[in-house]
Amino acid sequence: MDYVPIKENRDFRHIYSRGKNLVSPVIVCYALKNRFGRVRMGITTSKRIGNAVKRNRSRRVIRAAFRELLPRIKPGYDFIFVARAKTPYVKSTSVQHAMEQQLHKAGILK
């Protein structure tokens, strides 16, 4: 199973407004059930994270953690992950652990 990237601004706004938000010190997750039956995922990194190198590292770490959890995620959900100030400084395993806790709490993991 693979995910589809979310790129449209209206999709981001829709998930921000309707989705359930789950917060941890490393990432924030917005999750919303969709009608497509596929998993879609978007990542947001603001300038507060740091320079371009840190923002890109944050995106890479979040993507790697999400890919590890993907086989256990129920199909038909949209996710937006927002990087926080700690994200560029941690390994993908700690991001994966935080992500796993958030998705388990939301009841999205199989």
C-alpha positions, -999 to 999 in steps of 0.1 A, spaced: 0 0 0 12 35 -8 0 70 0 -11 98 -22 5 133 -14 -18 161 -6 -8 192 -26 -39 214 -29 -44 243 -5 -81 237 -3 -74 201 9 -51 214 36 -77 239 48 -105 213 47 -84 189 69 -73 217 93 -109 228 98 -127 194 100 -99 170 111 -91 157 145 -58 172 158 -34 152 179 -4 170 195 30 157 207 62 176 214 77 164 181 48 166 156 12 176 153 -12 153 133 -45 162 117 -65 132 107 -98 131 87 -117 102 71 -120 106 33 -143 91 7 -115 79 -16 -106 47 3 -69 56 0 -44 71 24 -34 107 16 -7 126 35 6 162 35 34 178 55 37 214 67 69 229 79 69 266 87 98 290 87 98 288 125 114 254 122 146 270 108 164 273 75 157 252 44 180 225 55 162 220 88 128 222 71 137 196 45 152 173 72 119 176 91 100 165 60 123 136 53 120 124 89 82 126 89 80 108 56 103 80 67 83 75 100 50 75 81 62 50 55 71 26 84 36 29 98 17 28 65 10 -10 64 -8 -7 98 -29 23 89 -66 18 80 -73 29 44 -95 59 37 -79 86 58 -62 120 51 -33 131 73 -15 164 77 17 164 98 30 197 111 67 198 121 75 214 154 107 231 166 121 197 179 115 178 147 147 185 128 168 174 158 153 140 164 156 107 146 128 92 125 123 64 151 112 89 178 89 107 153 75 72 144 69 65 181 51 98 186 31 92 154 22 57 164 9 69 198 -12 96 181 -27 73 155 -34 46 181 -52 72 203 -73 83 173 -82 46 165 -67 47 130 -42 19 134 -53 -17 125 
